[in-house]
Amino acid sequence: QVRLVESGGGLVQSGGSLRLSCAASGSIFTFNAMGWYRQAPGKQRELVASARRDDRPNYGESVEGRFTISRDYAKDTMYLEMNSLKPEDTAVYYCNLQEYSSVFRDRLLYEYWGQGTQVTVSS
């Protein structure tokens, strides 16, 4: 069983920065992707950023150029550096892990979610 634990959320003023962390534990497949999603009240959950070892990071359009995702593969930890934060970035941010087949790299086998961490940006 894989467990994901987020940390680093909080309250910040518009234009400020925050860094989120997600630590994964358990038996994790080699071929995986980790990512950040967010959900604001009354809205659908959306992709913020994702990263896998064999591909370039992928960012949501609204955060491109402001947020940076990184991974420490040795520690199974993922980070999200958020700069130039805006009030519309306010949401619960969720860590996500997707595990893929070693033979068919695009075949999703398992998916896990963290409990979420609140990010609030005041104007």
C-alpha positions in Angstrom: 0.0 0.0 0.0 1.3 3.4 -1.0 0.8 6.4 1.3 1.2 10.0 0.2 1.7 12.8 2.8 1.5 16.5 1.8 2.9 19.4 3.7 3.7 23.1 3.2 0.3 24.6 2.6 -0.8 27.8 4.3 -1.9 31.4 4.0 0.1 33.8 1.8 -0.4 37.2 0.4 -0.9 37.8 -3.3 2.5 37.8 -5.1 4.1 35.6 -2.4 5.5 32.1 -2.6 4.9 28.7 -1.1 6.6 25.3 -1.4 4.6 22.1 -1.1 6.1 18.7 -0.4 4.7 15.2 -0.9 6.4 12.2 0.5 5.5 8.8 -0.8 6.0 5.6 1.2 5.4 2.0 0.5 6.1 -0.3 -2.4 6.2 2.0 -5.5 6.4 0.8 -9.1 9.5 2.0 -11.0 7.3 3.4 -13.8 5.3 6.1 -12.2 4.2 9.7 -12.5 3.6 12.0 -9.6 1.7 15.2 -9.8 -0.2 18.0 -8.1 -3.9 18.6 -8.5 -6.1 21.3 -6.9 -9.7 21.8 -6.2 -11.3 25.1 -5.4 -14.7 25.4 -3.8 -17.4 24.7 -6.4 -14.9 23.7 -9.1 -13.6 20.5 -10.5 -10.3 19.1 -9.6 -7.7 20.2 -12.1 -4.1 19.3 -12.9 -1.5 21.7 -11.6 1.7 19.9 -12.7 3.0 16.3 -13.2 6.4 14.7 -13.7 7.7 11.3 -14.6 11.2 10.1 -15.1 11.0 9.5 -18.8 9.3 12.7 -19.9 9.2 16.5 -19.4 7.1 18.0 -16.7 3.6 18.9 -17.6 1.9 22.1 -16.3 -1.6 23.4 -16.2 -2.0 26.5 -18.4 -2.9 28.8 -15.4 0.4 28.0 -13.5 2.9 27.7 -16.4 5.8 29.9 -15.7 4.9 30.5 -12.1 5.0 27.0 -10.6 7.8 24.5 -10.8 7.5 20.8 -10.0 10.5 18.7 -9.0 11.1 15.2 -7.7 13.8 13.6 -5.6 13.6 10.0 -6.9 16.0 8.7 -4.2 13.6 9.9 -1.5 10.3 9.3 -3.4 9.5 12.9 -2.6 7.9 15.6 -4.9 7.9 19.3 -4.5 5.9 22.2 -6.0 7.5 25.6 -5.9 4.8 28.2 -6.3 5.7 31.8 -7.0 3.7 34.9 -7.9 0.7 33.4 -6.2 -2.7 34.9 -7.0 -6.0 34.7 -5.1 -7.3 32.3 -7.8 -4.6 29.8 -6.8 -6.6 29.3 -3.6 -7.5 25.7 -3.4 -6.9 22.4 -1.7 -3.8 20.9 -3.3 -3.6 17.1 -3.7 -0.6 14.9 -4.3 -1.2 12.1 -6.8 0.8 9.0 -7.8 0.1 7.0 -10.8 1.8 3.6 -11.4 2.2 2.2 -14.9 2.9 -1.2 -16.4 6.6 -1.8 -17.0 5.7 -3.4 -20.4 3.0 -1.0 -21.6 4.2 2.3 -20.3 0.9 4.1 -20.9 -1.2 1.5 -19.1 -2.2 2.9 -15.7 -2.4 0.2 -13.1 -2.9 2.0 -9.8 -3.5 5.6 -8.6 -3.2 7.1 -5.2 -4.1 10.4 -3.6 -2.9 12.3 -0.6 -5.2 13.9 1.9 -4.7 17.4 0.5 -3.3 20.6 1.9 -5.0 24.0 1.9 -3.4 26.9 0.1 -5.0 30.3 0.6 -3.8 33.4 -1.2 -5.1 36.7 0.1 -5.5 39.8 -2.1 
